[in-house]
Amino acid sequence: MLVKPVSCVWIVQIHVDSICNQVKAMVQQKSRGTGVKYMLAGGSMVAALGLFVDPSNLLTKIQAAPEVCQEIVQSQTSLSRETLSRLIAIPERSQKNQVRQVVGQPYCRLKSLKVRAGVTAQREVYPMEFDPGTWLIMLYEGEEYAGYDFSFRH
């Protein structure tokens, strides 16, 4: 029997192509599975780390340190709601004396701050009459009223 070499090459070529296609399919399938495996492993590691980290502990480190009185001025001072409403009506950059006529002497003074370059700000505390744990903190730059803030941590 006489076999033509062309047909043999053709049969071998088909067989090699078939094997190549099978190998390509296995590689593609394996690489897809590997990516999913890595994603699952990475997600599991993040979840495991989440069990050991306490997010509330992280937040307390970010918060500012509590205000501590440097000097007690008038231990019996507190602000009523009426006084607070009159204070809010005073515009910023008013004279310190004008503000003091409304609020009186502070409970205490806090440590001075550098709010911006070259300006030191003094802070004075007034506890709220209706909630002594809440402080109104007045900010003065020199003899000018620069604003206020509330502190709820006392």
C-alpha positions as CSV (number, residue, x, y, z in Angstrom):
1,M,0.0,0.0,0.0
2,L,1.3,3.3,-1.0
3,V,0.8,6.2,1.4
4,K,1.3,9.7,0.1
5,P,3.6,11.8,2.4
6,V,1.3,14.8,2.1
7,S,-1.6,13.0,3.9
8,C,0.8,11.8,6.6
9,V,2.0,15.3,7.3
10,W,-1.6,16.5,7.2
11,I,-2.7,13.8,9.8
12,V,0.3,14.6,12.0
13,Q,-0.5,18.4,11.7
14,I,-4.1,17.8,12.8
15,H,-2.9,15.7,15.7
16,V,-0.4,18.4,16.8
17,D,-2.9,21.2,16.5
18,S,-5.4,19.2,18.6
19,I,-2.7,18.7,21.3
20,C,-1.8,22.4,21.2
21,N,-5.4,23.4,21.5
22,Q,-5.9,21.1,24.5
23,V,-2.7,22.5,26.2
24,K,-3.9,26.1,25.5
25,A,-7.3,25.3,27.0
26,M,-5.7,23.8,30.1
27,V,-3.4,26.8,30.6
28,Q,-6.2,29.3,30.2
29,Q,-8.4,27.3,32.6
30,K,-5.6,27.0,35.2
31,S,-4.8,30.7,35.0
32,R,-8.4,31.6,35.6
33,G,-8.6,29.4,38.6
34,T,-5.3,30.7,39.9
35,G,-6.6,34.3,39.9
36,V,-9.7,33.3,41.8
37,K,-7.6,31.4,44.3
38,Y,-5.4,34.4,44.9
39,M,-8.4,36.7,45.3
40,L,-9.9,34.3,47.8
41,A,-6.6,33.9,49.7
42,G,-6.1,37.7,49.9
43,G,-9.7,38.3,51.0
44,S,-9.4,35.7,53.7
45,M,-6.2,37.4,55.0
46,V,-7.9,40.8,55.1
47,A,-10.9,39.3,57.0
48,A,-8.5,37.6,59.4
49,L,-6.7,40.8,60.1
50,G,-10.1,42.5,60.7
51,L,-10.7,40.2,63.6
52,F,-7.6,41.4,65.4
53,V,-8.0,45.2,64.7
54,D,-10.4,47.2,66.9
55,P,-11.6,50.2,64.8
56,S,-12.9,52.1,67.9
57,N,-9.4,52.0,69.3
58,L,-8.1,53.6,66.1
59,L,-10.7,56.4,66.2
60,T,-9.8,57.4,69.8
61,K,-6.1,57.8,68.8
62,I,-7.2,60.2,66.0
63,Q,-9.3,62.4,68.2
64,A,-7.7,65.4,69.8
65,A,-6.4,65.3,73.3
66,P,-9.0,66.5,75.9
67,E,-8.8,70.2,76.9
68,V,-7.2,70.7,80.3
69,C,-7.6,73.9,82.3
70,Q,-4.3,75.7,82.8
71,E,-5.7,78.2,85.3
72,I,-9.1,78.3,87.1
73,V,-10.4,81.8,87.0
74,Q,-14.0,81.6,88.4
75,S,-15.0,78.2,89.6
76,Q,-18.8,79.1,89.8
77,T,-19.1,80.4,86.2
78,S,-21.6,78.8,83.8
79,L,-23.6,80.1,80.8
80,S,-27.4,80.0,80.5
81,R,-29.2,79.4,77.3
82,E,-30.2,83.1,77.2
83,T,-26.6,84.2,77.6
84,L,-25.5,81.8,74.9
85,S,-28.1,83.2,72.5
86,R,-26.8,86.8,73.1
87,L,-23.2,85.6,72.6
88,I,-24.0,84.1,69.2
89,A,-25.3,87.4,68.0
90,I,-21.9,89.1,68.6
91,P,-19.9,89.2,65.4
92,E,-16.4,87.9,65.2
93,R,-13.6,90.4,65.4
94,S,-15.5,92.4,68.1
95,Q,-13.6,93.6,71.0
96,K,-12.9,91.2,73.9
97,N,-14.5,93.7,76.4
98,Q,-17.8,93.6,74.4
99,V,-17.9,89.8,74.6
100,R,-16.9,89.8,78.3
101,Q,-19.9,92.2,79.1
102,V,-22.2,89.4,77.9
103,V,-20.4,86.2,79.2
104,G,-18.6,87.5,82.3
105,Q,-15.4,85.9,83.7
106,P,-14.5,82.4,82.3
107,Y,-14.4,79.2,84.4
108,C,-10.8,78.6,83.3
109,R,-8.2,79.3,80.6
110,L,-6.8,76.6,78.3
111,K,-3.3,76.4,76.9
112,S,-2.8,79.0,74.1
113,L,-2.7,77.9,70.5
114,K,-1.0,79.0,67.3
115,V,-4.0,79.1,65.0
116,R,-2.1,80.5,62.1
117,A,1.4,81.8,61.4
118,G,2.5,84.5,63.9
119,V,-0.8,84.6,65.8
120,T,-1.3,83.2,69.2
121,A,-4.9,82.6,70.4
122,Q,-6.1,82.5,73.9
123,R,-8.9,80.1,74.9
124,E,-11.3,80.5,77.7
125,V,-13.9,78.0,79.0
126,Y,-17.5,78.5,80.0
127,P,-19.5,75.4,81.1
128,M,-23.1,75.2,80.1
129,E,-25.6,75.8,83.0
130,F,-28.0,73.2,81.5
131,D,-25.2,70.6,80.8
132,P,-22.0,71.2,82.8
133,G,-20.3,68.4,80.8
134,T,-20.5,70.6,77.7
135,W,-18.0,73.5,77.5
136,L,-18.2,76.6,75.3
137,I,-14.6,77.5,74.4
138,M,-14.0,81.1,73.4
139,L,-11.1,82.0,71.2
140,Y,-9.4,85.4,71.3
141,E,-6.6,86.7,69.2
142,G,-5.1,89.5,71.2
143,E,-8.0,91.8,72.2
144,E,-10.3,90.5,69.4
145,Y,-13.0,87.8,69.7
146,A,-12.1,85.2,67.0
147,G,-14.9,82.7,67.6
148,Y,-16.1,79.8,69.7
149,D,-16.4,76.0,69.7
150,F,-18.1,73.4,71.9
151,S,-16.4,70.5,73.7
152,F,-18.7,67.6,74.8
153,R,-16.1,65.5,76.6
154,H,-16.3,66.8,80.2
